[in-house]
Amino acid sequence: MTHPPQAPRRTRLDRLLRTASVVVPLGLLGNLALTLAKTGRGVWSALATFPLPSLAIAVVLSLLPWLTNAWRIQLWTSFLGRPLAFRQALRIQLATEIGSAATPTASGGDFFKWAFYLRHGFSPGTAASLTALTVLEDTLFFALAIPTALALSDAGRLPVLRAIGREFRERTFVVVPLLLLGLSAVLLTVWATLRGAYGGRARRWSLRRLARARHRWRVFWRDAGDVYRELIARGKRRFALSFLLTAVQWSARYSVAAALLSYLRVPIDPLLSFVLQWTLFTLLNLVPTPGATGGAEAAFLLLYSPFVPRRLLGLATASWRFLTFYLPLGLGAALFWALSAAEEGRRGPPWRALSNASTNTSSAALRR
C-alpha cells in the first residue's frame, strides 16, 4: 500500500542521519590527525613518486560493492515480480550504507533495507526474506572463501590470528551460557505472566499482545515461506548469478588494503590480506561506536603492524579507513540525496524520503 507524504516529523532515521553528520566529520579529523602523528614528512614528499594506478585500483575496489549490491537487489526483486530500476536499487543500497554508518557495526543496515523494500510494495515477510537472502549468500561465500584462503596462505600460522582465535573460543564458553540463561529467564517470566502469577490485568494484557504477535508472525512466515519455495522451484540459476556477484563484491572490498599497500610499496600476499580484512571486519562487530569509529583504526594497527614498516603504518591505517569508510560514505550520502531529490520531486526535501520511508513502512508493517 502506498502512503501519501506525511508532515515533517522526527523519526529514528532522522536521529541516525544527524548522528552520521557528526560522526563523519569527527572521523575525518581523527583520520587526518592519526596520519600526521604517525607519519614523517619525508613520506608525504615521497608519495608523489608512488605508482598512482594502484591507488586508482583501490578507489575502484572500494566503490564497486555499490554496483554489485544494487544488481543483487535488482536480480531478486525482478524474480519476485516487482522489478526495480537500477537507480531505485542503488538508492536502497546507499540508504543501507548510511544507516550502517550511523549505528554500531553489529546492527548493520538491514533495517533500512527492509524499510525500503516495504516502501516499494513488498510485504514484511517478503522484505525480510529478501534481506535474509543477502545474509545467506554472504555467509555461504565466506564459508567457502575463508578456509580456501587459509589453506593457500600463511594466515593460519600468524601469532596475532592465533591469539584472536583463542580469545574468541574462551569468550564463547562464557557468553553462550549467559545468553541461554538470560533467554530462559525471559521465557520463564512470560510463562508465569500468562499463567496469572502477576495478576489478572497483566495476564489479559499479555494474552492480547501474544494473540496479535501470533497473527503477525503467521502472515510473516507465510510470505517468507512463499519466497523460499519459489526460489527452490525456479531460482537456482538466479542464485548462482547472485552468488557470483557476492564473490565479486567481497573480493573487491577485502582487496582494498592489498591495493593500497601496493601503492605504498609494501608487498603483501593478497590472500593473506583477504583473511586479515575478514578478521578485522569481524572484530568491528564488537565495537559499540557508530561505524566502529576508533575501533577500526586500532584493529588495522593490530593486524597489519607485522607487515607494514613503522614509518608507513599511520599513513596506511588512515588511508585504508578513508578508502573503505569515509570516501564511500561521503560520496554515497551525496548520491543518495541526489537520487532522492530526483524521485521525490515536489513532495518534499530529499532527506524526508528516508524519514518517510521509515515512518510509513513501520506503520504498514504493524497493520499487517
C-alpha positions as CSV (number, residue, x, y, z in Angstrom):
1,M,0.0,0.0,0.0
2,T,1.4,3.4,-1.0
3,H,1.0,6.2,1.5
4,P,1.0,10.0,0.7
5,P,3.8,12.1,2.0
6,Q,3.3,13.0,5.7
7,A,4.0,16.2,7.6
8,P,7.6,16.5,8.7
9,R,8.2,14.6,11.9
10,R,11.3,13.4,13.7
11,T,11.9,9.7,13.4
12,R,14.7,7.3,14.3
13,L,16.2,7.7,10.9
14,D,16.3,11.5,11.4
15,R,18.4,11.0,14.5
16,L,20.6,8.4,12.9
17,L,21.3,10.8,10.0
18,R,22.1,13.6,12.4
19,T,24.5,11.2,14.2
20,A,26.2,10.4,10.9
21,S,26.6,14.1,10.1
22,V,28.6,14.4,13.4
23,V,30.5,11.1,13.3
24,V,31.8,11.5,9.7
25,P,33.5,15.0,10.2
26,L,34.9,13.8,13.6
27,G,36.2,10.7,12.0
28,L,37.8,12.6,9.1
29,L,39.5,14.8,11.6
30,G,40.7,11.8,13.6
31,N,41.8,10.2,10.4
32,L,43.9,13.2,9.4
33,A,45.3,13.6,13.0
34,L,46.4,9.9,13.0
35,T,48.1,10.3,9.7
36,L,50.0,13.5,10.7
37,A,51.0,12.0,14.1
38,K,52.2,8.6,12.8
39,T,53.8,9.7,9.5
40,G,57.0,11.5,8.9
41,R,57.2,14.5,6.5
42,G,59.5,12.5,4.2
43,V,56.8,10.0,3.4
44,W,54.5,12.8,2.2
45,S,57.1,14.1,-0.3
46,A,57.8,10.5,-1.4
47,L,54.1,9.9,-2.3
48,A,54.5,11.9,-5.5
49,T,56.7,9.2,-6.9
50,F,54.5,6.3,-6.0
51,P,52.5,4.4,-8.7
52,L,49.1,6.0,-9.0
53,P,47.5,3.1,-10.8
54,S,47.5,1.1,-7.5
55,L,45.7,3.9,-5.7
56,A,43.2,4.2,-8.5
57,I,42.5,0.4,-8.3
58,A,42.0,0.8,-4.5
59,V,39.4,3.5,-5.1
60,V,37.6,1.5,-7.7
61,L,37.6,-1.6,-5.4
62,S,36.1,0.4,-2.5
63,L,33.2,1.7,-4.6
64,L,32.5,-1.5,-6.7
65,P,30.3,-3.0,-3.9
66,W,27.7,-0.3,-4.6
67,L,27.1,-1.7,-8.0
68,T,27.2,-5.4,-7.1
69,N,24.7,-4.9,-4.2
70,A,22.4,-2.9,-6.4
71,W,22.5,-5.6,-9.1
72,R,21.7,-8.2,-6.5
73,I,18.7,-6.2,-5.3
74,Q,17.5,-5.9,-8.9
75,L,18.0,-9.6,-9.5
76,W,15.8,-10.7,-6.6
77,T,13.1,-8.1,-6.8
78,S,12.6,-8.9,-10.5
79,F,12.5,-12.6,-9.7
80,L,9.5,-11.8,-7.3
81,G,7.7,-9.8,-10.0
82,R,8.4,-6.3,-8.6
83,P,11.4,-5.2,-10.7
84,L,13.2,-2.1,-9.5
85,A,15.1,0.4,-11.7
86,F,18.8,0.5,-11.1
87,R,18.6,3.9,-9.5
88,Q,16.0,2.6,-7.1
89,A,18.1,-0.4,-6.2
90,L,21.2,1.8,-5.8
91,R,19.2,4.1,-3.6
92,I,18.2,1.2,-1.3
93,Q,21.9,0.2,-1.1
94,L,23.1,3.7,-0.3
95,A,20.4,4.0,2.4
96,T,21.7,0.8,3.9
97,E,25.3,2.1,3.9
98,I,24.3,5.4,5.5
99,G,22.2,3.7,8.2
100,S,25.0,1.2,8.9
101,A,27.5,4.1,9.4
102,A,25.2,5.8,11.9
103,T,24.7,2.7,14.0
104,P,27.0,0.2,15.8
105,T,28.6,-2.1,13.3
106,A,26.9,-5.2,14.7
107,S,23.4,-3.8,14.0
108,G,24.3,-3.3,10.3
109,G,22.0,-1.5,7.9
110,D,19.4,-4.3,7.3
111,F,16.6,-2.4,9.0
112,F,16.9,0.4,6.4
113,K,17.0,-2.1,3.5
114,W,13.9,-3.8,4.9
115,A,12.1,-0.5,5.3
116,F,12.8,0.5,1.7
117,Y,11.6,-2.9,0.4
118,L,8.3,-2.2,2.3
119,R,8.1,1.2,0.7
120,H,8.3,-0.4,-2.7
121,G,5.3,-2.6,-2.0
122,F,6.7,-5.8,-0.6
123,S,5.1,-7.4,2.4
124,P,7.0,-7.6,5.7
125,G,7.7,-11.3,5.3
126,T,8.9,-10.9,1.7
127,A,11.0,-7.9,2.6
128,A,12.6,-9.8,5.4
129,S,13.2,-12.8,3.1
130,L,15.0,-10.6,0.6
131,T,17.1,-9.1,3.4
132,A,17.9,-12.5,4.8
133,L,18.8,-13.9,1.4
134,T,21.6,-11.4,1.1
135,V,23.0,-12.6,4.5
136,L,22.7,-16.2,3.4
137,E,24.7,-15.5,0.2
138,D,27.3,-13.7,2.2
139,T,27.6,-16.4,4.8
140,L,27.9,-19.1,2.1
141,F,30.6,-17.2,0.3
142,F,32.7,-16.8,3.5
143,A,32.2,-20.4,4.5
144,L,34.0,-21.3,1.2
145,A,36.4,-18.4,0.8
146,I,38.0,-18.2,4.3
147,P,39.1,-21.9,4.5
148,T,40.4,-21.7,1.0
149,A,42.4,-18.5,1.7
150,L,43.7,-20.0,5.0
151,A,44.9,-23.2,3.1
152,L,46.6,-21.2,0.3
153,S,48.3,-18.6,2.5
154,D,50.3,-18.4,5.8
155,A,47.5,-16.7,7.6
156,G,46.7,-19.6,9.8
157,R,50.2,-19.5,11.3
158,L,50.1,-15.8,12.3
159,P,50.5,-15.3,16.0
160,V,48.0,-12.5,16.1
161,L,45.3,-14.5,14.4
162,R,46.0,-17.5,16.7
163,A,45.6,-15.2,19.7
164,I,42.4,-13.8,18.4
165,G,41.0,-17.3,17.8
166,R,41.9,-18.4,21.3
167,E,40.2,-15.3,22.8
168,F,37.0,-16.0,20.8
169,R,36.9,-19.6,21.9
170,E,37.4,-18.7,25.5
171,R,34.8,-16.0,25.5
172,T,32.3,-18.3,23.7
173,F,32.3,-20.7,26.7
174,V,31.3,-17.7,28.9
175,V,28.9,-15.7,26.6
176,V,26.8,-18.6,25.2
177,P,25.8,-20.0,28.7
178,L,25.0,-16.4,29.8
179,L,22.8,-15.8,26.7
180,L,21.0,-19.1,27.3
181,L,20.4,-18.3,30.9
182,G,19.0,-14.9,30.0
183,L,16.7,-16.3,27.4
184,S,15.5,-18.9,29.9
185,A,14.7,-16.2,32.4
186,V,12.7,-14.2,29.8
187,L,10.7,-17.3,28.7
188,L,10.0,-18.3,32.4
189,T,8.8,-14.7,33.1
190,V,6.5,-14.8,30.1
191,W,5.1,-18.2,31.0
192,A,4.5,-17.1,34.6
193,T,2.7,-14.0,33.4
194,L,0.4,-16.0,31.1
195,R,-0.4,-18.3,34.0
196,G,-1.6,-15.3,36.0
197,A,1.3,-15.2,38.5
198,Y,1.5,-11.4,38.3
199,G,-2.3,-10.7,38.4
200,G,-5.2,-10.8,36.1
201,R,-4.6,-7.5,34.4
202,A,-1.0,-8.5,33.4
203,R,-2.3,-11.8,32.2
204,R,-5.1,-10.3,30.0
205,W,-2.7,-7.7,28.5
206,S,-0.1,-10.4,27.7
207,L,-2.7,-12.6,26.1
208,R,-3.8,-9.8,23.8
209,R,-0.3,-9.0,22.9
210,L,0.5,-12.6,22.3
211,A,-2.5,-13.1,20.0
212,R,-1.6,-10.1,17.9
213,A,2.0,-11.3,17.7
214,R,1.0,-14.8,16.6
215,H,-1.2,-13.4,13.8
216,R,1.6,-11.2,12.5
217,W,4.1,-14.0,12.7
218,R,1.8,-16.3,10.8
219,V,1.5,-13.8,8.0
220,F,5.2,-13.0,8.1
221,W,6.3,-16.7,7.9
222,R,3.7,-17.5,5.2
223,D,5.1,-14.7,3.0
224,A,8.7,-15.7,3.8
225,G,8.0,-19.4,3.0
226,D,6.5,-18.4,-0.3
227,V,9.7,-16.6,-1.3
228,Y,11.9,-19.6,-0.5
229,R,9.7,-22.2,-2.1
230,E,9.7,-20.0,-5.2
231,L,13.5,-19.8,-5.0
232,I,13.9,-23.6,-4.7
233,A,11.5,-24.2,-7.5
234,R,12.8,-21.9,-10.2
235,G,15.5,-19.6,-8.8
236,K,18.7,-21.8,-8.8
237,R,20.3,-20.1,-11.8
238,R,19.5,-16.7,-10.4
239,F,21.0,-17.7,-7.1
240,A,24.2,-18.8,-8.9
241,L,24.4,-15.4,-10.6
242,S,23.7,-13.5,-7.4
243,F,26.4,-15.6,-5.6
244,L,28.9,-14.7,-8.3
245,L,28.1,-11.0,-7.7
246,T,28.6,-11.7,-4.0
247,A,32.0,-13.2,-4.6
248,V,33.0,-10.1,-6.7
249,Q,31.6,-7.7,-4.1
250,W,33.5,-9.1,-1.1
251,S,36.7,-9.9,-3.1
252,A,36.7,-6.3,-4.1
253,R,36.1,-4.9,-0.7
254,Y,38.7,-7.0,1.0
255,S,41.3,-6.3,-1.7
256,V,41.3,-2.6,-1.0
257,A,44.0,-3.0,1.7
258,A,46.3,-5.0,-0.6
259,A,46.0,-2.5,-3.4
260,L,46.6,0.4,-1.0
261,L,49.7,-1.3,0.4
262,S,50.9,-1.9,-3.2
263,Y,50.6,1.8,-3.8
264,L,52.7,2.4,-0.6
265,R,55.2,-0.2,-2.0
266,V,54.5,-2.6,0.9
267,P,54.4,-6.2,-0.5
268,I,51.7,-8.5,1.0
269,D,50.1,-11.7,-0.1
270,P,46.6,-10.8,-1.4
271,L,45.1,-14.0,0.2
272,L,46.7,-13.2,3.5
273,S,45.4,-9.6,3.3
274,F,41.9,-11.0,2.5
275,V,41.9,-13.1,5.7
276,L,43.2,-10.2,7.7
277,Q,40.4,-8.0,6.3
278,W,37.8,-10.6,7.1
279,T,39.2,-10.9,10.7
280,L,39.2,-7.1,11.0
281,F,35.7,-6.5,9.9
282,T,34.5,-9.4,12.2
283,L,36.2,-7.7,15.1
284,L,34.4,-4.5,14.3
285,N,31.1,-6.1,15.2
286,L,32.3,-5.9,18.8
287,V,32.9,-2.1,18.7
288,P,29.8,-0.2,20.1
289,T,30.5,3.2,18.4
290,P,28.7,4.2,15.2
291,G,30.6,3.0,12.2
292,A,33.1,1.4,14.6
293,T,34.8,4.8,14.8
294,G,38.1,4.4,16.7
295,G,38.0,0.6,16.8
296,A,38.6,0.2,13.1
297,E,41.8,2.1,13.2
298,A,43.0,0.2,16.3
299,A,42.2,-3.2,14.7
300,F,44.1,-2.3,11.5
301,L,47.1,-1.3,13.5
302,L,47.0,-4.5,15.4
303,L,46.7,-6.8,12.4
304,Y,48.9,-5.0,9.9
305,S,51.8,-3.9,12.2
306,P,53.8,-7.0,11.4
307,F,53.8,-6.3,7.7
308,V,53.9,-2.5,7.3
309,P,57.0,-0.5,8.2
310,R,56.5,1.7,11.3
311,R,57.1,4.9,9.4
312,L,54.2,4.0,7.0
313,L,51.8,2.4,9.5
314,G,49.9,5.6,10.4
315,L,49.5,6.6,6.7
316,A,48.4,3.1,5.8
317,T,45.9,3.0,8.6
318,A,44.4,6.4,7.9
319,S,44.4,5.8,4.1
320,W,42.7,2.4,4.5
321,R,40.0,3.9,6.7
322,F,39.4,6.7,4.3
323,L,39.1,4.4,1.3
324,T,36.9,1.8,3.0
325,F,34.6,4.1,5.0
326,Y,34.8,7.9,4.7
327,L,35.1,8.1,0.9
328,P,32.2,5.6,0.1
329,L,30.1,7.1,2.9
330,G,30.6,10.7,1.8
331,L,30.1,10.0,-1.9
332,G,27.2,7.7,-1.1
333,A,25.4,10.3,1.0
334,A,25.7,12.9,-1.7
335,L,24.5,10.4,-4.3
336,F,21.6,9.3,-2.1
337,W,20.3,12.8,-1.7
338,A,20.6,13.4,-5.4
339,L,18.6,10.3,-6.2
340,S,16.1,11.2,-3.5
341,A,15.6,14.7,-4.9
342,A,15.1,13.3,-8.4
343,E,12.5,10.7,-7.1
344,E,10.6,12.9,-4.7
345,G,10.3,16.0,-6.9
346,R,7.9,18.4,-5.3
347,R,6.9,16.1,-2.5
348,G,9.4,17.5,-0.1
349,P,13.1,17.9,0.7
350,P,15.3,14.9,-0.2
351,W,16.2,14.0,3.4
352,R,12.5,13.5,4.2
353,A,12.5,10.5,1.7
354,L,14.4,8.4,4.1
355,S,12.4,9.6,7.1
356,N,9.1,8.9,5.5
357,A,10.2,5.5,4.4
358,S,10.8,4.5,8.0
359,T,7.5,6.1,9.3
360,N,5.3,4.8,6.5
361,T,6.7,1.3,6.3
362,S,6.9,0.7,10.0
363,S,3.2,1.6,10.4
364,A,2.3,-0.5,7.4
365,A,4.1,-3.5,8.9
366,L,2.2,-3.1,12.2
367,R,-1.1,-3.1,10.4
368,R,-0.3,-6.3,8.6
